[in-house]
Amino acid sequence: MSKKKGLSLEEKRTRMMEIFFESKDVFQLKDIEKIAPKSKGIAPMTVKEVLQSLVDDNMVDCERIGTSNYYWAFPSKALHARKQKLEELQKQASDAKQRKVSVEKTVEKAKVGREGTKERSSLLKQLQSLREERMKLQAELEKYRECDPDVIKAMRKSNVVAREAVSRWTVCNFNQICRPAHTSLRLISSLLFYLED
């Protein structure tokens, strides 16, 4: 005995659409939950999920009237949606063809004056060698960057800021040490004398 194979989501969606197209009627969720398992073999637990996926893809219309949701899909709507999709794809294809033609024309215009002559090839070699030399010079310049006056100036500025931050923290910590109520004036003066040495 072989196990019964379940339906894929796409098969369930197709069968659900067949229900709408064959009946050409409007349904409530409870009606579809009764019909789908019996007539199309869709598992009862997945009917709502499949129906919602069709609504999300605009293949089935849904409208809330009062306290109930009504679902419907007519063959004419599916045909109309396919026609729109076909027109959209045809437009994209024609746009792509036009872009291709314009790019080919641009390439042809760009090729004018760029024929493979000896002079052009020698100029291209010279350009390549100059680019390589420039790269080498930039690498060498990077080696000496730490001696650059602007870099040194920036380092000095950052040192000043760091020194001020250290001073601020030192004063704050000193004030916290000296604030407790049991600390006497003599202890503070001895600490100051000690710090001055």
C-alpha angles and dihedrals in degrees: 000000000000124000117254109253116229124230122262119238091254092052090049091050091050092049091047090053089051089059091057096042096047096047099034087204140125118252140191119222093255090054092052091046088058098042102042098061094044102043104027105024096240112155110254092230093058100045095092093047093049092047091050091051089053091049091049090053091049092241092118124038120225128193130177112224114179107317096334134082117222123202129198142158127181127200091238091061092052090049091049092049091050091050091051091049091048092050091048092051092046090052091050090050093051091047090051091050091051091049090049092052092048092048091049090051090049091050091050091050091048092051091059107101093014099089115146102263127158091247092053093048091050090049091050090051090049090049091051093050091049090051091051091049090050090052091051092049092049090051090051091047089053089057091059095042093105089063092053111122092225091053091048090049091052090049091052091051092051090049090055091050091048092049091052091049092051090049092050092051093046092052091047093051091046091052091050091052093049099045104075112112096235092059111104129214091247091058090052093050091048090051091050091049090050093049093049091057 
